[in-house]
């Protein structure tokens, strides 16, 4: 069971420390969130310390979720533009969100072995989601995790913001810079640029 996974000792120990210091935090592997029959699967990096690690829902309650959930609402995938708590009645339509690594890593940097160990969950999610037609990878780690999950070599398809790739099973992989605080504040990723990515997703689905 995902939420009881302790395969990675460093991550399991880190989460145990966080639960001790923050009893109200979720501080366990964070499961996917959204429509189980979705055609769009969004893959992020890992839970944020005071976001998903606190709330138990991907991108909920942290800075990275501000642009993501506003954009999902704008393009018809979310019932509301803000996601601050797991009980806020937000509903995702035709969309599900997950992470390449399900546990919060120290300094938000998972180690390669942890990414590989956690990839079995992403692989299973894709295998169990026949309706998924488009996968959005938020950042290079997510991009490589998707390639690993579908059995491709890490360098098989180059990451690039707005890039479109056809996977061996016919699904479409679309890349975007991660909607992190660093990327948005440095304007590496702008709202307009992120919206352009979702326009291309809508074109694929519609």
N, C-alpha and C positions, 0 to 999 in steps of 0.2 A: 504493500500500500504506500502510495506516494508520501503522504503526510507523516508516516512513521519511518521513512528512509533515513538511515544513518551510515550509508556506504562510504561517504567521504569524511574521515575523522576530523580534519581541520574545520570543515563546515559544521559538522554536528557539534563539535566542542564550542565553536563560536556562538551557535544558536543557543546552546545551553547557558552560556554566560549571559546572553542577552535576556533570556527568560528570567534568569535570576535577578538581573538589574531592572528589568521592565516587565513585571508580572502581567500587565495588561496587553502585552504585545503578542501577536500570533506566533512569531519566531519559530516557524516550522517550514518545511518545504511547501511552497505556495502552489496550489492547483490551478489549472486553467479556469478561465471565466468566460461565459458567454453562451451563445447558441450552439447546441451540440450538433445541429444540422447545418451549420454555417458553411457558406461557400468561401469566405475569407478567414484565413488564420493569420494572426499577427504574432510574430515571434520577437520578443525583446531579449535583453541580456540576462538580467537577474533581478530579484526583488530589491527595492530600495530600503535602506535602513528604517526610515520613518514613513515609508509608503506601504508597499505590499507586505514587507516584513512586519509592520505594525498592524495592518488591517486584514491581511490574509487574502487580498484580491489584487491581481496584477495592476500596477500603475495607479492604484487608488490611494489618494492622500499624499502624493508626493509631487514634486515640481514637474517631473517628466510626464505625468498624467494630464497636466493642464492643457497642453497643445493637443495631445492624443485624443482625449475625450471631447474636446471642443470640435476637433476635426471629424471624429466619428459621428457626432450629432449633426454637424453641417452636411455630411454626405449620406445621412439617413441610416447609419448603422447603430446609433445610440439614442435612447429615449430622452436623454438630458445631456447638457454640455459640461457638467461638472461631476466629478466622482471623488468624494471625500471620505466615505465610510462604506463598509461592506453591506450595511443595512439601509442604504440611501434610496433603494427602489430603482436604481438604474437597471435598464434592460438593454442588452445588445441584440440587434436584429441582423441575422445573416453574417455574424462576425463572432469570432472567439479569439481570446488573447491568452498567450502562454509565454514562457521564458525558456531560453536555452539552458539556463541553470536555475533550478527551482529554489535553491537556498541562497540567502544573503551571504555573499563572500566578503571577507575583510577587505576594506578599502575599495569595495565594489570591483575587485579583480579576481575572478575565478582562475584557478590554475588549469593548465591543459588537461591534466588527468581528471580533474573534477568535471570539466566540460565533456570529456569522453564518457565518464561514468554516468552522467545525467542524460546523455543522448538517447539512452534506451527509452526514456519516457517520451521524448519528442518523436522518436521513431514509431512508438506505439500509437501516439496521438494521430500521426499522419496515416498509419495503417488502419486505424479505427474510424477514420473520417473520410468516407468515400465521396461526400458532397463537396469537400474543399477543392476549389478550382484555382484560387489565388493564394499565395503565401507572401506576406510582407515581412521582410527581414529588416529589423531596426538595428543597423550597425553591422560591422564586420564579424563580430563574434556570432551573432544570430545567423548571418549569411552562411558562415562556415558550418554552424551547427545543423542547418537545414541540409547542406550538401552531405554531411556525414550521415544524417538520418535517412537519406535516400540512397546511400551507397556510392556517392561520388567522391572523387579525390578532392582535397581541399583547394587545389588550384584549378579545378575543372572549369569553373565559371568565375570570372573576376567581379569583385564587388565594385559597385559604382552607384552614387545617388541617382535614383530614377531608372537604373538599369532594369531591363526585362530579360528573363532567361526562361527557356522552356526546359523543364525537367524530364527525365526519361519516361515518367508515367504520364506526360502530357500536361501536368499542372504548370502554372506560371509562377515563377519566383520573381518578385519585384523588390528591389533594394531601396532603402532610404537611410540617410544619416539618422542616428538615434535622436529622439526628442529630449535629450538630457538638458539640464541647466547650462552646462558648458557650451553645448552646440547651439542652443538658442540665444544665449547671451552674447556669444561671439559672432552670431549671425551666420555661422556655418550652415545652420538650418533656419530658414525663415518660415513664417506661417504660410506665405505664398508658395514657397518651394514645397512645403509639406502638402499643401492643398493640391498642388500639381500632381504629386504622387497619387493622391486619392482620386483625382480625375482619371488617371490612367487605370486605376483599379476598377472604378465604375465602368469605364469603357470595356474592360475585359469581362465584367460580370453582366453587363446590360446589353 
